[in-house]
Amino acid sequence: MTAEETQENNEPIKPKTPTSDKSVRTYEGDALEALRGKNISLGGVFTAEAKKREETGDFSSVDVEGDKTDKKRVLMVSLIVLFALASILLIGFTIYQKISPEEDLLPPSVETLLPADLSINLDVSENSPEEIISALVKARDEAVGSLGKVTSINLFSKDASGREIFLEATDFLESISSRASGRFLRSLLPEFFIGVHIFDGNQPFIVFKIDSYESAFAGMLDFEPYLKNDLSKFFESKVGIILNPTGDSATTSENIVEEKLPLAPKSFEDLVVRNKDTRVLRNEDGQVILMYSFANQETLVITTNENTFREALDRLSAGNLRN
């Protein structure tokens, strides 16, 4: 027997065996081994340990990775919500600025001569006549609404205390340096209406209340040579409408011109429109580009076409019923 087969005490040497996975000791294995004979589960040990930590207030060894993940998730959601709200506010403010950069566009806040769907309040304090006309043209072009809607344009100035004072009819004509005769100005009542009718473009019109039909009619005849120049920028129209001799508007496509039609240096002529004696101004192509008529003995309407004239009459009737 060799030395390899025996030890000094002549006992046989046990053969070495390779280390297996089962011989690797773990905390869980040791705990199970220690508790195997005590009829206690590993879950019970963890429950007891958690209870002990709760009683002593010692949570130093608790795993907080899950809590950190939850906090990060809450933080990310909060940031996303705040960003979305900020974006909505920014978009809303941008839309508001585009709709009304300088004027108030809102349901009528002041009682007007005839019912309006929207109103634009223009501050004309210390403005020159040219600036007032330009502001009117801008308001006319920016008026919005569906077909048939009417927007009122209310002019006001501010006194020394900052109080808003809405212009009266004579104030308006004087503020734009119109050459209306004194006879016409004296026939006007304070209340008047500047409007924009959405029909084949933005069609402007003005309504004056009068207290003397004879003086107002004679005054308008005096005003005719200057009317087309004093108000031409505001009353230039994107669509001209040809009226036939009976006063009805023609409807063929050849009669509609999709371009601005400047006022031509022609004279007004008589025409009956909707059973009303009307004075109309035509351009060189025969298209009516300016007209005025007395809706009744107390009301004068100036506009660019028959459809807007009819709308003004209808709304005046509605206003009288309201009053």
C-alpha positions as CSV (number, residue, x, y, z in Angstrom):
1,M,0.0,0.0,0.0
2,T,1.5,3.3,-1.0
3,A,1.6,6.6,0.9
4,E,-1.0,8.0,-1.4
5,E,-3.5,5.3,-0.2
6,T,-2.9,5.7,3.5
7,Q,-2.4,8.3,6.2
8,E,0.0,8.1,9.1
9,N,-2.7,6.4,11.3
10,N,-3.1,3.9,8.4
11,E,-6.7,5.0,7.8
12,P,-7.9,5.1,4.2
13,I,-8.1,8.5,2.5
14,K,-11.5,9.6,1.4
15,P,-11.7,10.6,-2.2
16,K,-12.2,14.2,-3.0
17,T,-15.5,15.2,-4.7
18,P,-16.1,18.2,-6.9
19,T,-17.9,21.2,-5.3
20,S,-21.5,21.3,-6.4
21,D,-24.0,24.2,-6.5
22,K,-25.8,22.8,-3.4
23,S,-22.7,23.4,-1.3
24,V,-22.8,27.1,-1.9
25,R,-24.1,28.7,1.2
26,T,-26.6,31.6,1.1
27,Y,-28.3,33.7,3.7
28,E,-31.7,32.3,2.7
29,G,-30.3,28.7,2.8
30,D,-28.8,29.2,6.3
31,A,-32.0,30.8,7.6
32,L,-34.1,27.9,6.3
33,E,-31.6,25.4,7.8
34,A,-31.7,27.1,11.2
35,L,-35.5,27.3,11.2
36,R,-36.3,23.9,9.7
37,G,-36.7,22.3,13.0
38,K,-38.7,25.2,14.6
39,N,-41.7,25.1,12.3
40,I,-41.2,28.8,11.4
41,S,-41.4,30.0,7.7
42,L,-39.0,32.4,6.1
43,G,-42.0,34.7,5.3
44,G,-42.8,34.8,9.0
45,V,-39.2,35.9,9.8
46,F,-39.5,38.8,7.3
47,T,-42.9,39.8,8.8
48,A,-41.5,39.8,12.3
49,E,-38.5,41.8,11.1
50,A,-40.8,44.4,9.4
51,K,-42.9,44.7,12.6
52,K,-39.7,45.2,14.6
53,R,-38.6,48.0,12.3
54,E,-42.0,49.7,12.5
55,E,-41.9,49.6,16.3
56,T,-38.3,50.9,16.6
57,G,-38.6,53.4,13.7
58,D,-35.4,51.9,12.1
59,F,-35.9,51.8,8.3
60,S,-32.3,52.4,7.4
61,S,-31.9,49.0,5.8
62,V,-35.2,49.1,3.8
63,D,-34.8,49.1,0.1
64,V,-36.0,52.4,-1.3
65,E,-35.3,51.9,-5.0
66,G,-39.0,51.4,-5.6
67,D,-39.9,54.6,-3.9
68,K,-37.3,56.5,-5.9
69,T,-38.7,55.1,-9.1
70,D,-42.2,56.2,-8.1
71,K,-41.1,59.7,-7.2
72,K,-39.3,60.1,-10.6
73,R,-42.4,58.9,-12.4
74,V,-44.6,61.4,-10.5
75,L,-42.1,64.2,-11.2
76,M,-42.1,63.4,-15.0
77,V,-45.9,63.3,-15.2
78,S,-46.1,66.7,-13.4
79,L,-43.6,68.3,-15.7
80,I,-45.5,67.0,-18.8
81,V,-48.8,68.4,-17.4
82,L,-47.3,71.8,-16.7
83,F,-45.8,71.9,-20.2
84,A,-49.1,71.0,-21.8
85,L,-50.9,73.7,-19.8
86,A,-48.3,76.3,-20.7
87,S,-48.6,75.4,-24.4
88,I,-52.4,75.7,-24.3
89,L,-52.1,79.2,-22.7
90,L,-49.6,80.3,-25.2
91,I,-51.7,79.1,-28.2
92,G,-54.8,80.8,-26.7
93,F,-53.0,84.1,-26.2
94,T,-51.6,83.9,-29.8
95,I,-55.0,83.4,-31.2
96,Y,-56.4,86.3,-29.2
97,Q,-53.7,88.6,-30.5
98,K,-54.4,87.6,-34.1
99,I,-58.1,88.2,-33.7
100,S,-57.7,91.6,-32.0
101,P,-54.3,93.1,-31.8
102,E,-55.4,96.6,-31.0
103,E,-59.2,96.7,-30.7
104,D,-61.8,94.9,-28.6
105,L,-63.8,92.3,-30.7
106,L,-66.7,91.1,-28.6
107,P,-70.4,90.9,-28.3
108,P,-71.8,94.4,-28.3
109,S,-71.2,96.0,-24.8
110,V,-72.9,99.3,-25.7
111,E,-76.4,99.7,-27.0
112,T,-76.3,100.5,-30.7
113,L,-78.8,102.0,-33.1
114,L,-79.5,98.5,-34.6
115,P,-78.7,95.0,-33.4
116,A,-75.2,93.8,-34.1
117,D,-73.6,90.4,-33.7
118,L,-70.1,91.7,-32.8
119,S,-68.5,95.1,-32.0
120,I,-65.2,96.7,-32.4
121,N,-64.3,99.6,-30.1
122,L,-61.8,102.0,-31.6
123,D,-60.0,104.6,-29.6
124,V,-59.6,107.7,-31.8
125,S,-58.3,110.1,-29.2
126,E,-56.0,112.7,-30.8
127,N,-56.0,110.8,-34.1
128,S,-55.8,112.7,-37.4
129,P,-58.6,112.4,-40.0
130,E,-56.3,110.1,-42.1
131,E,-55.6,107.9,-39.1
132,I,-59.3,107.6,-38.2
133,I,-60.1,106.6,-41.8
134,S,-57.2,104.1,-41.8
135,A,-58.4,102.6,-38.5
136,L,-61.9,102.2,-40.0
137,V,-60.5,100.5,-43.1
138,K,-58.5,98.2,-40.9
139,A,-61.5,97.4,-38.7
140,R,-63.6,96.8,-41.8
141,D,-61.1,94.3,-43.3
142,E,-60.6,92.5,-40.0
143,A,-64.3,92.0,-39.2
144,V,-65.1,88.3,-39.0
145,G,-68.3,86.2,-39.0
146,S,-70.5,84.0,-41.0
147,L,-72.6,85.1,-44.0
148,G,-75.0,87.8,-43.0
149,K,-73.4,88.8,-39.7
150,V,-73.0,92.5,-38.8
151,T,-70.2,94.0,-36.7
152,S,-70.6,97.5,-35.3
153,I,-67.6,99.9,-35.1
154,N,-67.8,102.2,-32.1
155,L,-65.6,105.2,-32.0
156,F,-64.6,106.8,-28.7
157,S,-62.1,109.2,-27.3
158,K,-60.9,109.6,-23.7
159,D,-61.2,112.7,-21.6
160,A,-58.6,114.0,-19.1
161,S,-59.7,111.5,-16.5
162,G,-59.4,108.6,-18.9
163,R,-63.2,108.1,-19.2
164,E,-64.4,106.7,-22.6
165,I,-66.7,109.0,-24.5
166,F,-68.4,107.6,-27.6
167,L,-68.5,109.9,-30.6
168,E,-71.8,111.4,-31.8
169,A,-72.7,111.8,-35.5
170,T,-71.4,115.3,-35.9
171,D,-68.3,114.5,-33.9
172,F,-67.5,111.7,-36.3
173,L,-68.0,113.8,-39.5
174,E,-65.9,116.6,-38.0
175,S,-63.2,114.2,-36.9
176,I,-62.6,113.0,-40.4
177,S,-62.7,116.6,-41.8
178,S,-65.8,115.8,-44.0
179,R,-67.2,118.6,-46.1
180,A,-70.8,117.9,-45.1
181,S,-72.8,121.1,-45.2
182,G,-73.9,122.9,-42.1
183,R,-77.5,122.2,-43.1
184,F,-76.9,118.5,-43.1
185,L,-74.9,118.5,-39.8
186,R,-77.7,120.4,-38.1
187,S,-80.2,117.8,-39.2
188,L,-78.4,115.0,-37.5
189,L,-79.3,113.4,-34.2
190,P,-76.4,112.3,-31.9
191,E,-77.0,108.6,-32.5
192,F,-75.4,106.9,-35.5
193,F,-74.1,103.5,-36.5
194,I,-71.0,102.4,-38.4
195,G,-71.2,98.7,-39.5
196,V,-69.7,96.0,-41.6
197,H,-71.9,93.4,-43.2
198,I,-70.4,90.0,-44.2
199,F,-71.8,89.5,-47.7
200,D,-69.6,89.0,-50.8
201,G,-66.8,90.4,-48.7
202,N,-66.9,92.9,-45.9
203,Q,-69.4,95.5,-46.9
204,P,-69.4,98.8,-44.9
205,F,-72.4,100.9,-44.2
206,I,-73.3,104.0,-42.0
207,V,-76.7,104.8,-40.5
208,F,-77.6,108.3,-39.4
209,K,-80.7,109.4,-37.4
210,I,-82.2,112.7,-38.4
211,D,-84.7,115.1,-37.0
212,S,-85.5,116.9,-40.3
213,Y,-86.0,114.9,-43.5
214,E,-86.1,118.0,-45.7
215,S,-82.9,119.5,-44.3
216,A,-81.1,116.1,-44.4
217,F,-82.1,115.4,-48.0
218,A,-81.0,118.8,-49.2
219,G,-77.8,118.5,-47.1
220,M,-77.0,115.2,-48.8
221,L,-77.4,116.7,-52.2
222,D,-74.9,119.4,-51.1
223,F,-72.6,116.6,-49.7
224,E,-72.7,114.4,-52.9
225,P,-69.7,116.1,-54.7
226,Y,-67.5,115.4,-51.6
227,L,-69.0,112.2,-50.3
228,K,-67.1,109.9,-52.7
229,N,-63.8,111.5,-51.6
230,D,-64.4,112.0,-47.9
231,L,-65.4,108.4,-47.4
232,S,-64.0,106.7,-50.4
233,K,-61.3,104.6,-48.6
234,F,-63.9,103.2,-46.2
235,F,-66.5,102.5,-48.8
236,E,-64.3,101.0,-51.5
237,S,-65.8,97.5,-52.1
238,K,-64.3,94.2,-53.2
239,V,-67.5,93.4,-55.1
240,G,-69.6,95.6,-57.4
241,I,-73.3,94.9,-58.0
242,I,-75.1,96.1,-61.1
243,L,-78.7,97.1,-60.6
244,N,-81.1,96.8,-63.5
245,P,-83.5,99.7,-64.2
246,T,-86.2,98.1,-61.8
247,G,-83.7,98.3,-58.9
248,D,-83.2,94.5,-58.7
249,S,-79.7,93.2,-58.5
250,A,-78.4,91.1,-61.4
251,T,-77.2,87.6,-60.5
252,T,-75.1,86.5,-63.5
253,S,-71.5,85.8,-62.9
254,E,-70.5,88.4,-65.5
255,N,-71.8,91.1,-63.2
256,I,-69.6,90.3,-60.2
257,V,-66.1,91.6,-60.2
258,E,-63.7,90.1,-57.6
259,E,-61.5,93.2,-57.2
260,K,-61.5,96.5,-55.4
261,L,-63.6,99.1,-57.3
262,P,-62.4,102.6,-56.6
263,L,-65.0,105.4,-56.6
264,A,-65.1,107.1,-60.0
265,P,-65.5,110.8,-60.5
266,K,-69.1,110.5,-61.7
267,S,-72.3,112.1,-60.4
268,F,-75.1,110.4,-58.4
269,E,-78.3,109.4,-60.1
270,D,-81.8,108.5,-59.0
271,L,-82.8,104.8,-58.8
272,V,-85.6,103.0,-57.0
273,V,-84.3,100.1,-54.8
274,R,-86.7,98.0,-52.8
275,N,-89.4,100.6,-53.3
276,K,-87.1,103.3,-51.8
277,D,-85.9,106.4,-53.7
278,T,-82.2,106.0,-53.8
279,R,-79.2,107.9,-55.0
280,V,-76.5,105.7,-56.5
281,L,-73.0,106.3,-57.8
282,R,-71.6,104.0,-60.6
283,N,-68.1,103.4,-61.8
284,E,-67.2,103.6,-65.4
285,D,-68.4,100.0,-65.9
286,G,-71.9,100.9,-64.7
287,Q,-71.5,99.1,-61.4
288,V,-73.0,100.6,-58.3
289,I,-70.3,101.3,-55.8
290,L,-72.0,103.8,-53.4
291,M,-75.6,104.4,-52.6
292,Y,-77.7,106.2,-50.0
293,S,-81.4,106.2,-49.2
294,F,-83.8,107.3,-46.5
295,A,-85.2,104.2,-44.9
296,N,-87.9,106.4,-43.4
297,Q,-88.3,110.1,-42.5
298,E,-85.9,109.7,-39.6
299,T,-83.2,107.3,-40.9
300,L,-80.5,107.7,-43.6
301,V,-78.5,104.7,-44.8
302,I,-75.2,104.9,-46.8
303,T,-73.7,101.7,-48.2
304,T,-72.2,100.0,-51.2
305,N,-74.9,97.5,-52.4
306,E,-78.5,96.6,-52.2
307,N,-78.0,93.5,-50.1
308,T,-76.4,95.4,-47.3
309,F,-79.1,98.1,-47.6
310,R,-81.7,95.5,-47.1
311,E,-79.9,94.0,-44.1
312,A,-79.7,97.4,-42.5
313,L,-83.5,97.9,-43.1
314,D,-84.3,94.6,-41.5
315,R,-82.1,95.2,-38.5
316,L,-83.5,98.7,-38.0
317,S,-87.0,97.1,-38.0
318,A,-85.8,94.6,-35.4
319,G,-84.3,97.4,-33.3
320,N,-87.6,99.3,-33.4
321,L,-89.4,96.2,-32.2
322,R,-86.9,95.7,-29.4
323,N,-87.4,99.3,-28.3
